């Protein structure tokens, strides 16, 4: 998801939008587990009434993502994309599902689809850099994605850390076989 006011995104940003994940703007983060289950059941009821309820599909997809049921999340995100094929946020979340399911190629395709719709999408650009660096061993590609991200969003709270990572990757002494340092 989009980073909070003071925190950089995690190595691959989690889903955005409504859902029971902390810091994502959903109202479920502050509620105890029972309340979260209540909300999930409400979304399920909404889907029974209207199988094309995008907000309910996204919220349930994000809930499944949060509990690492990536296959369920993927199916829900795919249902959203049947209704809204240009939903960049959901397409980016779908890419995160694929990466967590170890399908790097499909994650890469989804991020590129997302960026073909919105070339400046913050999370898609960030995640593309992470995927290129860590999964495709392509530091030059990662640098290009992150430089594009910084150019598109110069006020990013984590742009200094990205600039340092880019400088480190550009260093002649850089060991490109080492994975990027995770920022949680």
ZIDA-V861002 format. One record per pair of residues at least 12 apart in sequence whose ideal C-beta (glycine too) atoms are under 8 Angstrom apart, sorted by the first residue. I is the first residue (numbers start at 0). J is the second residue. D is the distance in whole Angstrom. If there is no record, write none. Layout:
{{I/J/D} {I/J/D}}
//
This chain:
{{0/12/5} {0/13/5} {0/14/6} {0/15/4} {0/16/8} {0/20/7} {0/22/7} {0/23/5} {0/122/7} {1/15/6} {1/121/6} {1/122/6} {2/155/8} {2/156/6} {2/157/6} {3/22/5} {4/156/7} {5/156/6} {6/22/8} {6/156/7} {6/157/8} {7/156/7} {7/157/3} {7/160/6} {7/182/5} {8/122/7} {8/125/6} {8/157/7} {8/182/7} {9/181/7} {9/182/7} {9/183/5} {10/129/6} {10/133/8} {10/179/7} {10/181/4} {10/182/7} {10/183/8} {11/95/5} {11/98/6} {11/99/8} {11/126/5} {11/129/6} {11/130/8} {12/91/8} {12/95/7} {12/122/5} {12/125/6} {12/126/6} {13/64/7} {13/65/7} {13/92/8} {13/95/7} {14/57/8} {14/60/7} {14/61/4} {14/64/5} {14/65/8} {14/72/8} {14/92/4} {14/95/7} {15/61/8} {15/88/5} {15/91/8} {15/92/7} {15/122/7} {16/57/5} {16/58/8} {16/61/6} {16/88/6} {16/89/8} {16/92/8} {17/54/6} {17/57/6} {17/58/5} {17/61/7} {18/57/7} {18/58/5} {18/59/8} {18/60/7} {18/61/3} {18/62/6} {18/64/8} {18/65/7} {19/35/5} {19/38/7} {19/39/7} {19/58/8} {19/61/7} {19/62/5} {19/65/6} {20/61/6} {20/62/8} {20/64/8} {20/65/5} {23/61/7} {25/58/7} {25/61/7} {35/62/8} {38/58/8} {39/58/8} {39/59/7} {39/62/6} {42/54/8} {42/55/4} {42/58/5} {42/59/5} {42/62/8} {43/55/8} {43/59/7} {46/59/7} {50/78/8} {51/82/5} {53/79/6} {53/82/6} {53/83/6} {53/86/8} {56/75/5} {56/76/8} {56/78/5} {56/79/5} {56/82/8} {57/75/8} {57/76/8} {57/79/6} {57/89/6} {59/75/5} {60/72/5} {60/75/3} {60/76/5} {60/79/7} {60/89/7} {60/92/7} {61/92/7} {63/75/6} {64/92/7} {64/95/7} {64/96/6} {67/99/7} {69/96/5} {69/99/5} {69/100/5} {70/100/7} {72/92/8} {72/96/5} {73/93/6} {73/96/4} {73/97/7} {73/100/7} {76/89/5} {76/90/8} {76/92/6} {76/93/4} {76/96/7} {77/93/7} {80/93/7} {85/116/5} {87/113/5} {87/116/5} {87/117/5} {87/120/5} {87/123/7} {88/120/8} {88/122/8} {90/109/5} {90/112/6} {90/113/4} {90/116/7} {90/123/8} {91/109/7} {91/110/7} {91/113/5} {91/120/7} {91/122/5} {91/123/5} {91/126/7} {93/109/5} {94/106/4} {94/107/8} {94/109/4} {94/110/5} {94/113/7} {94/123/7} {94/126/6} {94/130/8} {95/126/7} {97/109/6} {98/126/8} {98/130/6} {98/134/7} {103/130/7} {103/134/4} {103/135/7} {106/130/6} {106/134/8} {107/127/8} {107/130/6} {107/134/8} {107/135/7} {110/123/5} {110/126/6} {110/127/5} {110/130/7} {111/127/8} {114/127/7} {118/147/8} {118/151/8} {119/147/8} {119/151/4} {119/152/7} {121/148/7} {121/151/7} {121/152/6} {121/155/7} {124/144/5} {124/145/7} {124/147/6} {124/148/4} {124/151/7} {125/144/8} {125/145/7} {125/148/6} {127/140/8} {127/141/8} {127/144/4} {128/140/8} {128/141/4} {128/142/8} {128/144/4} {128/145/4} {128/148/7} {129/141/7} {129/179/6} {131/144/6} {132/168/8} {132/178/8} {132/179/5} {133/178/5} {133/179/6} {136/175/7} {136/176/7} {138/168/5} {138/173/7} {138/175/5} {141/168/7} {141/179/8} {142/165/5} {142/168/6} {142/169/7} {145/161/5} {145/164/7} {145/165/6} {146/165/7} {148/161/7} {149/161/6} {149/162/7} {157/182/7} {160/182/7} {164/179/7} {164/180/8}}
//
